[in-house]
Amino acid sequence: MFSRTKSLGERRRVYLSFMSAAPLVDWESLKRCSFDLDDGPFLGGPHFAANENNEYVIVSGDYPSALSQLVDVLYRLNLVRSGYDMNANPDSLTDTAIKKMADNRVRDFISQIVRADRLNEGTLQRFVNNMILLQLVRAAYDHEVFNTKHWPKALETLDEQHVAKGLVVRSRTNKIEGRTTGGRQKCPSTSCSGWLIGVLWETGQQMHICSEGWHFEPSTDEIHVIGGGDISARYISPKPWGRPASPKSLWPSKVELNTKTGWKILPKS
Ligand SMILES: [Zn+2]
C-alpha cells in the first residue's frame, strides 16, 4: 500500500530514482508514430506503373514520414534484432494475443516484419494497414514503460487516486498547455487497461485523459498527448475524438487560470 507519509529515507530514494530516470523520448516517438500511422490513409503497396518512356516498372509502396520515423526508432531501440524466431508467423495475430504476449515474442514479431520487408517489399505497409505492427509496437512500449498495472513506472503516484498537481501537460500538436489537477482513476472503457488523470487545459476545459493516449517523459517531468484528439487524447471513440479545444475567445485569462487547481503551483524550472 502507498502511504502519503513517507520517511525521509523513502522520500530520498523516490527522489533519487526519479532524478536518475533515463529519458524515454525514443519510446514516446515510437508510440506517437503508431498513432500517426493509425490516423493516416491506407498505405498502397509496391505496384506496376508506366514511367515517362511508357515502360511498366515496379513503383515502391507509400512510405510516409511517420513510417520511416517508426522504422528508424525501432532500430535505435534495438527492437529489430538479427537473432529472432523466423518461424514466428505474424499474419494471424489478434489484439488479445498481442496484449498477452511476452516481451521477447513481441520483439521477435517486430523483427520479422521489419526484416521481411527487405526481401518482400510491401510487408511493412501490409502490417501497418492491418494494425498488427502498430499493436506490436504499443505492446513493446507497454512492456518497457508501464508497470504490471499499466501505469507509467517513472510517474510517481501519491496514492491510488492521486498524482502530483501542476505537472505540465502538452497537447498532441504541442500548441495547448495544461496542468494536472491531481486525480487518477482506472479508465472506464471496457477495452482499455489505461488510467485517467485530471487535466485543466489553458482553454479552461477540465478533462480526464487516458494513459493510452499520453506519455510521461521523466527527463522533463512532462505529460504529452500522443494519440487521439489534440487535448482529449481519445482515440477509441469514432472521429471527432472527444471534445476539441474551445476557441481562444472563450479561454480564461491567465490571472483567472492561475487561481485554479494545477495552475496555482508553478512548474519546476
Ligand atoms: Zn482508456
Residues whose N, C-alpha, C, O or C-beta is under 5 A from the ligand:
A	BS01	ZN	C187 S189 C192 G194 C210 E212
